Amino acid sequence: MMKRLLRNNTFVRLTAFFLAFIFWAYVTGDYRETETQNITRRYPNVPLEWVNLQSELELTKIPEEIEVILEGRSSVLDNITLQTLNVFVDLRNLGAGQHRLTPVADLPGGVRVVSFNPEQVVVVLEEIQSPQMLVEVDLLGSPAPHYQIGEVNINPQKAFVRGARSRLEKVARVRAIVNVDGADSSLTQYVGVQAVDFSGQVVEGVSVHPSQVEITVPVALPQKTVPVRLQVSGELQEGLTVQQVILNPAEVTLEGPQGVLDEISEVLTEPVDITEAESSLSTAVALQVPQGCEALHVGPIHVEIKIAAE
């Protein structure tokens, strides 16, 4: 009987089809059961965000990451990644100080949080302060040979430093940097301003307003002001004498290398011939500017020589 059935191709085919159907139904049913069955999944190193921070406060301490364990259908959890999982703490209505908060996760339907690790996080809020500080200028490099730096002008001279008190306590000075290396003329620049600590490092989390200031750095050769001395040539006629000499200007400012200026104590005029003078005379005369320097803002020297009888 069995041999007869096995020789029947139709029977064999029907039996094979029936067995294949049973296997397919078993596998499909198991897959569907897995799809609808809730599972748990661990998400380590989830970025922790925050919301509703008041404008006059700064968040100075909060964990960067947190571990989350979720429960839900596998098909749903497969679509949740570290990039799409939004976990945050709500800072609404919180004042300055330390707070212990329970995180919140923004999840799709059918998914719940099993646990956070840690279950609560500690955050610190500080009031934002804005004291004023003087802006100081650091000069980099050296000007061209023989040139000197004058008094630096800063506009504005003060800036507001804004940040949490704990950060402001690290600020030693407000600094602007100007490069004067090789300069042979005055510089005017808009320069960025930074809040730095005692070691010169920028203090993070602190802003400076305004962020730029206008700085003028005078760069010029050394200067020296010396008296002008009149040179005369010839002699007055007998019975006459020079009562007074008036020079305008009576002093002149020289500019040049410091070594040259150190050797100069006065500047002479070109000689004025008084041989033919019979009375007081007025004239204009040039200066004999020493070699190696320059007279600033001066033209001919106006000379008035008062002559009278002895």
Residue frames as qw, qx, qy, qz and C-alpha x, y, z in Angstrom:
[[0.000, 0.886, 0.464, 0.000, 0.00, 0.00, 0.00],
 [0.285, -0.831, 0.109, 0.465, 2.75, 2.48, 0.99],
 [0.445, -0.175, 0.595, 0.646, 4.85, 1.48, -2.00],
 [0.279, 0.601, 0.658, 0.357, 1.87, 2.14, -4.22],
 [0.080, -0.951, -0.252, 0.160, 1.38, 5.60, -2.70],
 [0.387, -0.652, 0.317, 0.569, 5.05, 6.52, -3.09],
 [0.426, 0.114, 0.665, 0.603, 4.88, 5.54, -6.73],
 [0.151, 0.819, 0.533, 0.146, 2.02, 8.02, -7.11],
 [0.398, 0.214, -0.007, 0.892, 3.64, 11.36, -8.13],
 [0.251, -0.660, -0.256, -0.660, 0.55, 13.34, -7.27],
 [0.728, -0.624, -0.285, 0.026, 0.56, 12.09, -3.71],
 [0.696, -0.150, -0.117, 0.692, 4.25, 12.91, -3.27],
 [0.194, 0.411, 0.125, 0.882, 3.80, 16.41, -4.59],
 [0.446, -0.705, -0.280, -0.476, 0.83, 17.09, -2.34],
 [0.781, -0.501, -0.251, 0.275, 2.70, 15.81, 0.68],
 [0.564, 0.035, -0.036, 0.824, 5.75, 18.02, -0.07],
 [0.041, -0.560, -0.204, -0.802, 3.55, 21.04, -0.59],
 [0.618, -0.684, -0.317, -0.222, 1.73, 20.40, 2.71],
 [0.758, -0.362, -0.188, 0.508, 5.01, 20.09, 4.66],
 [0.382, 0.234, 0.066, 0.892, 6.39, 23.29, 3.07],
 [0.262, -0.672, -0.280, -0.634, 3.23, 25.17, 3.99],
 [0.716, -0.632, -0.287, 0.078, 3.45, 24.04, 7.60],
 [0.666, -0.163, -0.081, 0.723, 7.12, 25.17, 7.80],
 [0.157, 0.431, 0.187, 0.869, 6.30, 28.57, 6.21],
 [0.456, -0.719, -0.320, -0.416, 3.42, 29.12, 8.61],
 [0.753, -0.504, -0.249, 0.343, 5.64, 28.29, 11.58],
 [0.528, 0.006, 0.011, 0.849, 8.43, 30.68, 10.53],
 [0.030, -0.530, -0.266, -0.805, 6.04, 33.49, 9.62],
 [0.576, -0.707, -0.356, -0.203, 4.14, 33.14, 12.84],
 [0.712, -0.402, -0.190, 0.544, 7.34, 33.25, 14.87],
 [0.358, 0.202, 0.116, 0.904, 8.50, 36.39, 12.99],
 [0.243, -0.645, -0.325, -0.648, 5.16, 38.12, 13.52],
 [0.679, -0.644, -0.338, 0.101, 5.26, 37.25, 17.18],
 [0.613, -0.190, -0.078, 0.763, 8.74, 38.80, 17.42],
 [0.139, 0.420, 0.250, 0.861, 7.52, 41.91, 15.61],
 [0.421, -0.668, -0.289, -0.541, 4.67, 42.46, 18.04],
 [0.760, -0.472, -0.357, 0.269, 6.47, 41.42, 21.20],
 [0.115, -0.963, 0.170, -0.172, 8.02, 44.18, 23.38],
 [0.836, 0.029, -0.236, 0.495, 11.77, 44.06, 23.98],
 [0.326, -0.908, 0.035, 0.260, 14.22, 46.27, 25.87],
 [0.726, 0.467, -0.004, 0.505, 17.21, 47.97, 24.32],
 [0.514, -0.666, -0.064, 0.537, 20.11, 49.89, 25.88],
 [0.439, 0.802, 0.085, 0.395, 21.28, 53.20, 24.43],
 [0.629, -0.486, -0.115, 0.596, 24.61, 54.33, 25.95],
 [0.355, -0.231, 0.176, 0.889, 26.16, 57.78, 25.57],
 [0.154, 0.750, 0.575, 0.290, 22.97, 59.61, 24.59],
 [0.216, 0.268, -0.087, 0.935, 23.61, 63.40, 24.38],
 [0.190, -0.642, -0.652, 0.356, 21.76, 65.24, 27.15],
 [0.122, 0.487, 0.245, 0.830, 20.11, 68.50, 26.09],
 [0.096, -0.434, -0.586, 0.677, 18.23, 71.19, 28.01],
 [0.021, 0.597, 0.521, 0.609, 15.24, 73.45, 27.36],
 [0.314, -0.847, -0.337, -0.265, 13.65, 76.59, 28.83],
 [0.588, -0.213, -0.249, 0.739, 16.80, 78.20, 30.24],
 [0.035, -0.940, -0.283, 0.186, 16.00, 81.74, 31.46],
 [0.531, 0.747, -0.026, 0.399, 17.87, 84.50, 29.63],
 [0.152, -0.865, 0.334, -0.341, 19.49, 85.93, 32.77],
 [0.775, -0.439, 0.452, -0.044, 20.92, 82.54, 33.79],
 [0.463, 0.578, -0.653, -0.160, 23.74, 80.39, 32.48],
 [0.980, -0.167, 0.014, -0.103, 24.00, 76.62, 32.73],
 [0.062, 0.791, -0.604, 0.079, 27.51, 75.98, 34.05],
 [0.171, -0.290, 0.936, -0.097, 27.26, 72.27, 34.95],
 [0.846, 0.175, 0.145, -0.482, 25.38, 69.43, 33.29],
 [0.645, -0.158, 0.712, 0.229, 26.38, 65.87, 32.24],
 [0.221, 0.431, -0.524, -0.700, 27.13, 65.69, 28.54],
 [0.513, 0.063, -0.760, -0.393, 25.72, 62.17, 28.11],
 [0.602, -0.182, 0.537, -0.563, 23.34, 59.73, 29.76],
 [0.061, 0.049, -0.974, -0.214, 22.43, 56.05, 29.36],
 [0.625, 0.074, 0.118, -0.768, 18.84, 55.15, 28.46],
 [0.125, 0.049, 0.986, 0.095, 17.06, 51.78, 28.39],
 [0.511, 0.137, -0.113, -0.841, 13.87, 51.71, 26.30],
 [0.379, 0.155, 0.907, -0.096, 11.08, 49.17, 25.94],
 [0.545, 0.503, 0.009, -0.671, 9.01, 48.75, 22.81],
 [0.904, 0.347, 0.244, -0.047, 8.47, 46.75, 19.65],
 [0.660, -0.235, 0.419, 0.577, 11.63, 45.77, 17.83],
 [0.441, 0.571, 0.469, 0.510, 10.39, 47.33, 14.61],
 [0.085, -0.971, -0.143, -0.169, 10.00, 50.69, 16.38],
 [0.583, -0.722, 0.226, 0.295, 13.23, 50.53, 18.38],
 [0.731, 0.129, 0.385, 0.548, 15.16, 49.77, 15.19],
 [0.293, 0.761, 0.266, 0.514, 14.33, 53.29, 14.02],
 [0.367, -0.928, 0.032, -0.054, 15.62, 54.95, 17.21],
 [0.760, 0.265, -0.219, 0.551, 19.32, 55.88, 17.10],
 [0.471, -0.438, -0.251, 0.723, 21.61, 58.09, 19.17],
 [0.136, 0.066, 0.262, 0.953, 21.05, 60.79, 16.56],
 [0.335, -0.436, -0.500, -0.669, 17.25, 60.65, 16.75],
 [0.548, -0.525, -0.620, 0.199, 16.84, 59.96, 20.48],
 [0.009, 0.638, -0.077, 0.766, 16.05, 63.27, 22.19],
 [0.619, -0.507, -0.527, 0.287, 16.69, 63.28, 25.96],
 [0.133, 0.575, -0.088, 0.802, 16.60, 66.56, 27.88],
 [0.286, -0.439, -0.634, 0.568, 16.06, 68.28, 31.23],
 [0.021, -0.794, -0.406, -0.453, 13.50, 71.06, 31.62],
 [0.397, -0.056, -0.353, 0.845, 14.90, 74.18, 33.33],
 [0.188, -0.640, -0.379, -0.641, 11.60, 76.05, 33.39],
 [0.486, -0.786, -0.098, -0.370, 11.11, 78.31, 36.45],
 [0.839, -0.280, -0.207, 0.418, 14.45, 77.31, 38.00],
 [0.085, -0.985, 0.142, -0.052, 16.58, 79.96, 39.69],
 [0.333, 0.677, -0.612, 0.240, 20.30, 80.19, 40.34],
 [0.576, -0.464, 0.597, -0.311, 21.80, 77.30, 42.28],
 [0.055, 0.230, -0.960, -0.153, 22.21, 73.53, 42.14],
 [0.751, 0.076, 0.119, -0.645, 19.26, 71.39, 41.05],
 [0.268, -0.119, 0.952, 0.087, 18.66, 67.64, 40.80],
 [0.599, 0.343, -0.078, -0.720, 16.43, 66.85, 37.81],
 [0.681, 0.114, 0.723, 0.013, 14.90, 63.78, 36.19],
 [0.019, -0.242, 0.601, 0.762, 15.56, 63.60, 32.44],
 [0.657, 0.459, 0.365, -0.473, 12.74, 63.41, 29.91],
 [0.305, -0.109, 0.779, 0.536, 12.79, 61.48, 26.63],
 [0.540, 0.431, -0.052, -0.721, 10.81, 62.45, 23.55],
 [0.288, -0.106, 0.940, 0.148, 9.64, 59.03, 22.28],
 [0.426, -0.026, -0.573, -0.700, 7.29, 57.65, 19.61],
 [0.765, -0.220, 0.120, -0.593, 4.09, 55.89, 20.62],
 [0.977, -0.012, -0.197, -0.087, 4.47, 52.42, 22.07],
 [0.656, 0.272, -0.444, 0.547, 7.92, 53.09, 23.50],
 [0.497, -0.848, -0.053, -0.176, 8.63, 53.82, 27.14],
 [0.188, 0.671, -0.604, 0.387, 11.68, 54.55, 29.27],
 [0.836, -0.274, -0.466, 0.096, 12.68, 51.65, 31.49],
 [0.612, -0.665, -0.094, 0.418, 15.47, 53.58, 33.20],
 [0.317, 0.883, -0.223, 0.263, 17.96, 56.40, 32.98],
 [0.826, -0.351, -0.096, 0.431, 21.50, 56.05, 34.26],
 [0.047, -0.108, -0.741, 0.661, 21.85, 58.12, 36.34],
 [0.008, -0.638, -0.770, -0.020, 18.18, 58.37, 37.27],
 [0.033, -0.974, -0.201, 0.101, 18.63, 62.07, 38.10],
 [0.630, 0.350, -0.030, 0.693, 21.24, 64.57, 36.96],
 [0.348, -0.716, -0.225, 0.561, 22.74, 67.51, 38.82],
 [0.402, 0.643, 0.232, 0.609, 22.76, 70.87, 37.03],
 [0.357, -0.518, -0.248, 0.737, 24.11, 74.22, 38.23],
 [0.232, 0.805, 0.363, 0.407, 22.60, 77.54, 37.15],
 [0.424, -0.367, -0.175, 0.809, 24.35, 80.87, 37.73],
 [0.188, 0.907, 0.260, -0.273, 23.24, 84.45, 37.27],
 [0.632, 0.439, 0.180, 0.613, 24.84, 86.25, 34.34],
 [0.286, -0.815, -0.094, 0.495, 26.82, 89.37, 35.27],
 [0.580, 0.652, 0.187, 0.452, 28.27, 92.14, 33.06],
 [0.419, -0.765, -0.009, 0.489, 30.97, 94.17, 34.83],
 [0.461, 0.875, -0.106, 0.097, 33.04, 96.77, 32.99],
 [0.770, -0.394, 0.195, 0.462, 36.80, 96.39, 32.66],
 [0.068, 0.831, -0.329, -0.444, 39.55, 98.52, 31.19],
 [0.895, 0.433, 0.037, 0.095, 40.88, 97.35, 27.83],
 [0.436, -0.696, 0.446, 0.355, 44.63, 96.77, 27.84],
 [0.702, 0.670, -0.203, -0.126, 46.79, 96.64, 24.71],
 [0.752, -0.353, 0.454, 0.321, 49.59, 94.13, 24.15],
 [0.406, 0.804, -0.317, -0.296, 52.08, 95.18, 21.45],
 [0.924, -0.009, 0.324, 0.204, 53.79, 92.46, 19.44],
 [0.713, 0.418, 0.141, 0.545, 57.18, 93.01, 17.87],
 [0.361, -0.577, -0.021, 0.732, 59.30, 96.14, 17.63],
 [0.418, 0.872, 0.113, -0.229, 59.01, 99.17, 15.35],
 [0.728, 0.582, -0.088, 0.351, 61.58, 99.97, 12.66],
 [0.665, -0.122, -0.237, 0.698, 65.10, 100.90, 13.84],
 [0.187, 0.072, -0.146, 0.969, 65.29, 104.23, 15.74],
 [0.392, -0.440, -0.350, -0.728, 61.46, 104.48, 15.89],
 [0.002, 0.000, 0.764, -0.645, 59.59, 104.66, 19.18],
 [0.247, -0.545, -0.766, -0.232, 56.05, 103.92, 20.37],
 [0.134, -0.337, 0.183, -0.914, 54.04, 106.80, 21.82],
 [0.346, 0.062, 0.683, -0.641, 51.05, 106.71, 24.15],
 [0.051, -0.215, -0.900, -0.375, 48.46, 104.26, 22.83],
 [0.421, 0.042, 0.156, -0.892, 44.87, 105.48, 22.45],
 [0.001, -0.206, -0.977, -0.060, 41.94, 103.06, 22.91],
 [0.414, 0.092, 0.066, -0.903, 38.34, 103.83, 21.94],
 [0.482, -0.783, 0.016, -0.392, 36.33, 102.88, 23.92],
 [0.090, 0.583, -0.711, 0.384, 38.63, 102.45, 26.88],
 [0.424, -0.132, 0.778, -0.444, 36.29, 100.03, 28.71],
 [0.502, 0.010, -0.708, -0.496, 34.31, 96.95, 27.71],
 [0.750, -0.265, 0.272, -0.541, 31.56, 94.88, 29.32],
 [0.190, 0.262, -0.946, -0.011, 32.55, 91.33, 30.23],
 [0.741, -0.119, 0.024, -0.660, 29.48, 89.05, 30.29],
 [0.591, 0.122, -0.797, -0.029, 29.23, 85.61, 31.85],
 [0.764, -0.528, -0.363, -0.071, 28.52, 83.53, 34.92],
 [0.350, -0.884, 0.271, -0.149, 30.19, 84.63, 38.13],
 [0.844, -0.330, 0.373, 0.200, 32.37, 81.52, 38.38],
 [0.729, 0.432, 0.240, 0.473, 33.73, 82.21, 34.89],
 [0.111, 0.926, -0.023, 0.361, 34.20, 85.94, 35.52],
 [0.627, -0.740, 0.236, 0.062, 36.32, 85.14, 38.57],
 [0.835, -0.027, 0.329, 0.441, 38.89, 83.65, 36.18],
 [0.452, 0.782, 0.160, 0.399, 39.17, 86.84, 34.09],
 [0.584, -0.416, -0.097, 0.690, 42.35, 88.75, 34.91],
 [0.036, -0.508, 0.165, 0.845, 42.22, 91.35, 32.14],
 [0.640, 0.669, 0.359, -0.119, 40.59, 92.36, 28.88],
 [0.454, -0.437, 0.489, 0.604, 43.19, 92.29, 26.13],
 [0.658, 0.738, 0.086, -0.121, 43.65, 93.55, 22.59],
 [0.700, -0.277, 0.411, 0.515, 46.75, 92.67, 20.54],
 [0.439, 0.881, -0.051, -0.167, 48.39, 94.96, 17.96],
 [0.846, 0.018, 0.217, 0.488, 51.36, 93.93, 15.82],
 [0.055, 0.970, -0.100, -0.213, 53.84, 96.83, 15.50],
 [0.743, -0.254, 0.427, 0.448, 56.75, 94.83, 14.14],
 [0.489, 0.145, 0.449, 0.733, 58.71, 96.93, 11.62],
 [0.101, 0.883, 0.456, 0.051, 56.28, 99.87, 11.81],
 [0.428, -0.034, 0.025, 0.903, 57.68, 103.26, 10.74],
 [0.213, -0.304, -0.164, -0.914, 54.46, 105.24, 10.99],
 [0.403, -0.057, 0.569, -0.715, 51.46, 105.44, 13.31],
 [0.178, -0.154, -0.935, -0.265, 48.87, 102.64, 13.22],
 [0.510, 0.010, 0.304, -0.804, 45.09, 102.81, 13.59],
 [0.323, 0.009, -0.909, -0.262, 43.27, 99.48, 13.68],
 [0.752, -0.286, 0.060, -0.591, 40.02, 97.86, 14.81],
 [0.254, 0.330, -0.890, 0.186, 41.15, 94.98, 17.00],
 [0.724, -0.354, -0.535, -0.254, 39.28, 92.08, 18.58],
 [0.268, -0.574, 0.502, -0.589, 39.03, 92.05, 22.38],
 [0.726, -0.087, -0.682, -0.016, 39.44, 88.95, 24.56],
 [0.597, -0.672, 0.247, -0.363, 38.91, 88.16, 28.23],
 [0.696, 0.320, -0.609, 0.206, 41.97, 86.24, 29.47],
 [0.787, -0.590, -0.164, 0.069, 43.14, 84.66, 32.72],
 [0.381, -0.848, 0.312, 0.195, 46.42, 85.28, 34.56],
 [0.638, -0.205, 0.609, 0.423, 48.30, 82.97, 32.19],
 [0.141, 0.428, -0.403, -0.797, 46.98, 84.78, 29.12],
 [0.063, 0.188, 0.940, 0.277, 44.56, 82.04, 28.09],
 [0.375, -0.230, -0.287, -0.851, 41.12, 83.00, 26.79],
 [0.306, 0.053, 0.766, -0.563, 38.39, 82.32, 29.37],
 [0.146, -0.226, -0.841, -0.469, 35.73, 80.13, 27.77],
 [0.204, -0.630, -0.749, 0.024, 32.06, 80.98, 28.22],
 [0.171, -0.694, -0.211, 0.667, 32.73, 84.72, 28.59],
 [0.445, 0.646, 0.402, 0.472, 31.84, 87.34, 25.97],
 [0.307, -0.394, -0.075, 0.863, 33.15, 90.90, 25.61],
 [0.239, 0.780, 0.514, 0.267, 31.08, 93.84, 24.36],
 [0.702, 0.605, -0.174, -0.331, 32.02, 95.58, 22.18],
 [0.953, -0.027, 0.226, 0.198, 33.94, 92.75, 20.59],
 [0.649, 0.341, 0.088, 0.674, 36.27, 95.22, 18.81],
 [0.225, -0.873, -0.122, 0.415, 37.87, 98.52, 19.79],
 [0.532, 0.793, -0.042, 0.293, 39.69, 101.18, 17.78],
 [0.701, -0.555, 0.086, 0.438, 43.36, 101.42, 18.72],
 [0.425, 0.870, -0.137, 0.208, 45.81, 104.11, 17.61],
 [0.808, -0.385, 0.074, 0.441, 49.50, 103.45, 18.17],
 [0.190, 0.955, -0.206, -0.101, 51.77, 106.47, 17.55],
 [0.867, -0.075, 0.224, 0.438, 54.99, 105.34, 15.87],
 [0.292, 0.941, -0.074, 0.152, 57.66, 107.98, 15.19],
 [0.632, 0.310, -0.376, 0.602, 61.32, 108.81, 15.52],
 [0.461, -0.546, -0.426, 0.555, 62.40, 110.26, 18.88],
 [0.136, 0.838, 0.193, 0.492, 61.90, 114.00, 19.28],
 [0.531, -0.384, -0.295, 0.695, 63.71, 116.70, 21.21],
 [0.084, 0.941, 0.238, 0.223, 62.92, 120.41, 21.68],
 [0.625, -0.216, -0.071, 0.747, 65.91, 122.76, 21.83],
 [0.018, 0.845, 0.140, -0.515, 66.36, 126.57, 21.80],
 [0.622, 0.647, 0.199, 0.393, 67.13, 128.54, 18.64],
 [0.438, -0.650, 0.047, 0.619, 70.24, 130.76, 18.78],
 [0.449, 0.890, 0.065, -0.047, 70.78, 133.69, 16.41],
 [0.710, -0.112, 0.218, 0.661, 74.05, 133.90, 14.54],
 [0.191, 0.960, 0.051, -0.200, 75.21, 137.38, 13.56],
 [0.747, 0.142, 0.173, 0.626, 78.03, 138.41, 11.26],
 [0.248, 0.637, 0.063, 0.728, 79.85, 141.69, 11.05],
 [0.345, -0.344, -0.499, 0.717, 79.97, 144.45, 13.65],
 [0.031, 0.901, 0.432, -0.022, 77.74, 147.41, 14.39],
 [0.323, 0.700, -0.066, 0.633, 78.94, 150.90, 13.68],
 [0.365, 0.001, -0.532, 0.764, 80.69, 152.63, 16.51],
 [0.225, -0.077, 0.255, -0.937, 78.28, 154.03, 19.10],
 [0.745, -0.094, -0.252, -0.611, 75.56, 151.42, 18.45],
 [0.129, -0.227, 0.925, -0.276, 74.72, 148.33, 20.47],
 [0.498, -0.231, -0.740, -0.389, 72.27, 145.42, 20.33],
 [0.371, -0.318, 0.441, -0.753, 69.77, 145.83, 23.14],
 [0.673, 0.040, 0.617, -0.405, 67.49, 142.85, 22.48],
 [0.232, 0.192, -0.817, -0.492, 67.04, 139.93, 20.10],
 [0.676, 0.121, 0.464, -0.560, 63.57, 138.40, 19.64],
 [0.117, 0.179, -0.891, -0.400, 63.22, 135.07, 17.81],
 [0.674, 0.173, 0.394, -0.600, 59.91, 133.59, 16.75],
 [0.824, -0.524, -0.183, -0.116, 59.78, 130.71, 17.31],
 [0.158, -0.802, 0.538, -0.206, 62.42, 130.65, 20.00],
 [0.535, -0.284, 0.794, -0.058, 62.48, 126.84, 20.14],
 [0.624, 0.349, -0.512, -0.476, 62.40, 124.09, 17.57],
 [0.830, -0.172, 0.488, -0.207, 61.49, 120.41, 17.80],
 [0.258, 0.535, -0.748, -0.297, 63.85, 118.00, 16.12],
 [0.935, 0.003, 0.235, -0.267, 63.12, 114.42, 15.07],
 [0.540, 0.591, -0.599, -0.016, 65.74, 111.78, 14.47],
 [0.797, -0.050, -0.569, 0.197, 67.69, 108.87, 15.94],
 [0.592, -0.794, -0.135, 0.029, 68.16, 109.16, 19.69],
 [0.752, -0.230, 0.071, 0.613, 71.96, 109.09, 19.40],
 [0.327, 0.456, 0.225, 0.797, 71.89, 112.12, 17.10],
 [0.297, -0.816, -0.254, -0.426, 69.48, 114.07, 19.30],
 [0.735, -0.587, -0.174, 0.292, 71.59, 113.44, 22.39],
 [0.604, -0.055, 0.089, 0.790, 74.43, 115.46, 20.84],
 [0.086, 0.550, 0.304, 0.773, 72.27, 118.53, 20.09],
 [0.247, -0.468, -0.558, 0.639, 71.64, 121.26, 22.68],
 [0.198, 0.705, 0.148, -0.665, 70.63, 124.14, 20.36],
 [0.607, 0.477, 0.506, 0.386, 70.02, 124.99, 16.71],
 [0.219, -0.441, 0.117, 0.863, 71.69, 127.98, 15.05],
 [0.508, 0.781, 0.262, -0.251, 70.15, 130.27, 12.48],
 [0.661, 0.456, 0.162, 0.573, 71.85, 131.24, 9.28],
 [0.396, -0.288, -0.170, 0.855, 74.03, 134.33, 9.99],
 [0.129, 0.914, 0.376, 0.077, 72.40, 137.77, 9.92],
 [0.530, 0.211, -0.024, 0.821, 74.76, 140.55, 8.79],
 [0.223, -0.875, -0.379, 0.204, 74.46, 143.63, 11.03],
 [0.538, -0.090, 0.106, 0.831, 77.35, 145.58, 9.55],
 [0.065, 0.328, 0.325, 0.885, 75.17, 148.14, 7.80],
 [0.327, -0.688, -0.646, -0.053, 72.46, 148.32, 10.45],
 [0.117, 0.351, -0.190, 0.910, 71.85, 151.83, 11.79],
 [0.523, -0.231, 0.282, -0.770, 68.66, 151.03, 13.69],
 [0.608, -0.021, 0.741, -0.285, 66.54, 148.10, 14.71],
 [0.393, 0.296, -0.652, -0.576, 65.90, 145.56, 11.96],
 [0.766, 0.051, 0.526, -0.366, 63.52, 142.68, 11.27],
 [0.393, 0.446, -0.695, -0.404, 64.17, 139.77, 8.94],
 [0.950, -0.059, 0.165, -0.258, 63.44, 136.10, 8.34],
 [0.117, 0.636, -0.761, -0.047, 66.21, 133.58, 8.41],
 [0.876, 0.035, -0.440, -0.197, 66.54, 129.84, 7.91],
 [0.724, -0.579, 0.361, -0.104, 67.77, 127.33, 10.46],
 [0.338, 0.540, -0.770, -0.035, 70.93, 125.30, 10.25],
 [0.909, -0.229, 0.092, -0.336, 69.36, 121.94, 11.04],
 [0.340, -0.550, 0.760, 0.067, 71.99, 119.43, 12.22],
 [0.499, 0.292, -0.725, -0.374, 72.69, 116.54, 9.89],
 [0.242, -0.023, -0.962, 0.125, 70.81, 113.32, 10.64],
 [0.056, 0.483, 0.734, -0.475, 67.63, 114.89, 11.98],
 [0.038, 0.508, 0.538, 0.672, 64.69, 117.01, 10.86],
 [0.086, 0.096, 0.371, -0.920, 63.01, 120.13, 12.24],
 [0.034, 0.492, 0.866, 0.078, 59.26, 119.69, 12.67],
 [0.017, -0.841, -0.537, -0.065, 56.56, 122.20, 11.76],
 [0.285, -0.750, 0.010, 0.597, 58.85, 125.16, 11.35],
 [0.584, 0.731, 0.181, 0.303, 59.56, 127.62, 8.53],
 [0.410, 0.510, -0.219, 0.724, 61.87, 130.63, 8.52],
 [0.452, -0.513, -0.489, 0.541, 62.67, 132.11, 11.91],
 [0.067, 0.885, 0.197, 0.416, 61.42, 135.67, 12.30],
 [0.621, -0.190, -0.275, 0.709, 64.18, 137.78, 13.84],
 [0.041, -0.942, -0.143, -0.301, 63.85, 141.21, 15.41],
 [0.660, -0.074, -0.251, 0.704, 67.09, 142.90, 16.48],
 [0.151, -0.964, -0.215, -0.049, 66.68, 146.05, 18.55],
 [0.641, 0.149, -0.078, 0.749, 69.63, 148.39, 18.08],
 [0.187, -0.961, -0.198, -0.038, 70.18, 151.62, 19.99],
 [0.299, 0.750, -0.361, 0.466, 72.89, 154.15, 20.72],
 [0.647, -0.119, -0.595, 0.462, 75.21, 153.32, 23.57]]
